[in-house]
Amino acid sequence: MFILANFIKSIASILHILLNLYMWVFIIRALISWVSPDPYNPIVRFLYNVTDPVMNRVRRYIPLYVGGIDFSPMAIILALIFLDSFLVPSLYQLAARLY
């Protein structure tokens, strides 16, 4: 069972890293939206391509555009923090019980 425990533990570690990276991508996207970035810049296009599918889905179900400010990145960042603080420790605890 220690092999399965190590596998779950490594998945939890990778998930923690991916959730944190994706959170930082959303933070960078929100920050560059305050200036008028060049839409043809490859970095800006990458950020939009990575974040737009999630943001469009959130905007469709929860309209968070109030007074000219889009709060959907904030909702997504909070959801990512929740997943990181709930799912990752749960996987670590599951791996610890399998030892």
C-alpha positions as CSV (number, residue, x, y, z in Angstrom):
1,M,0.0,0.0,0.0
2,F,2.9,2.3,0.4
3,I,3.2,2.6,-3.4
4,L,-0.4,3.9,-3.6
5,A,0.3,6.3,-0.7
6,N,3.4,7.6,-2.5
7,F,1.5,8.0,-5.7
8,I,-1.3,9.9,-4.0
9,K,1.2,12.1,-2.2
10,S,3.0,13.0,-5.5
11,I,-0.3,13.8,-7.1
12,A,-1.1,16.1,-4.2
13,S,2.2,17.8,-4.6
14,I,1.8,18.3,-8.4
15,L,-1.8,19.5,-7.9
16,H,-0.6,22.0,-5.3
17,I,2.0,23.4,-7.8
18,L,-0.4,23.5,-10.7
19,L,-3.1,25.3,-8.6
20,N,-0.6,27.9,-7.5
21,L,0.7,28.5,-11.0
22,Y,-2.8,28.8,-12.4
23,M,-3.6,31.3,-9.6
24,W,-0.6,33.4,-10.5
25,V,-1.6,33.3,-14.1
26,F,-5.0,34.8,-13.2
27,I,-3.3,37.4,-11.0
28,I,-1.0,38.4,-13.8
29,R,-4.0,38.5,-16.2
30,A,-5.9,40.8,-13.8
31,L,-2.9,43.1,-13.4
32,I,-2.3,43.5,-17.2
33,S,-5.9,44.2,-17.8
34,W,-5.4,47.5,-15.9
35,V,-3.1,48.7,-18.7
36,S,-3.9,48.4,-22.3
37,P,-1.7,45.5,-23.4
38,D,-0.9,44.8,-27.0
39,P,-3.3,42.1,-28.0
40,Y,-0.8,40.7,-30.5
41,N,1.9,40.2,-27.9
42,P,2.5,36.4,-27.5
43,I,2.6,36.6,-23.7
44,V,-0.8,38.4,-23.6
45,R,-2.3,36.0,-26.1
46,F,-1.1,33.1,-24.0
47,L,-2.6,34.6,-20.9
48,Y,-5.9,35.2,-22.6
49,N,-5.9,31.7,-24.2
50,V,-5.3,30.0,-20.8
51,T,-7.7,32.1,-18.7
52,D,-10.6,32.9,-21.1
53,P,-12.3,29.5,-21.1
54,V,-12.6,29.5,-17.3
55,M,-13.5,33.2,-17.1
56,N,-16.2,32.9,-19.8
57,R,-17.8,29.9,-18.0
58,V,-17.8,31.8,-14.7
59,R,-19.2,34.9,-16.3
60,R,-21.9,32.9,-17.9
61,Y,-23.2,31.4,-14.7
62,I,-22.3,34.2,-12.2
63,P,-22.4,37.7,-13.6
64,L,-19.7,39.5,-11.6
65,Y,-19.4,42.6,-13.7
66,V,-20.3,45.5,-11.4
67,G,-19.7,49.2,-12.1
68,G,-17.2,48.6,-14.9
69,I,-15.1,46.2,-12.8
70,D,-15.0,42.5,-13.6
71,F,-14.8,40.5,-10.4
72,S,-14.7,37.1,-12.1
73,P,-10.9,36.7,-11.7
74,M,-11.3,37.3,-8.0
75,A,-13.9,34.6,-7.7
76,I,-11.7,32.2,-9.7
77,I,-8.7,33.0,-7.5
78,L,-10.8,32.4,-4.4
79,A,-12.0,29.1,-5.8
80,L,-8.4,28.0,-6.6
81,I,-7.3,28.9,-3.1
82,F,-10.2,26.9,-1.7
83,L,-9.2,23.9,-3.8
84,D,-5.6,24.2,-2.8
85,S,-6.5,24.4,0.9
86,F,-9.1,21.7,0.8
87,L,-8.2,19.1,-1.8
88,V,-4.4,19.0,-1.4
89,P,-4.4,18.4,2.4
90,S,-7.1,15.8,2.0
91,L,-5.0,13.9,-0.5
92,Y,-2.0,14.2,1.9
93,Q,-4.1,12.8,4.8
94,L,-5.4,10.0,2.6
95,A,-1.8,9.1,1.7
96,A,-0.8,9.2,5.3
97,R,-3.6,6.7,6.2
98,L,-2.5,4.3,3.6
99,Y,0.9,3.8,5.1
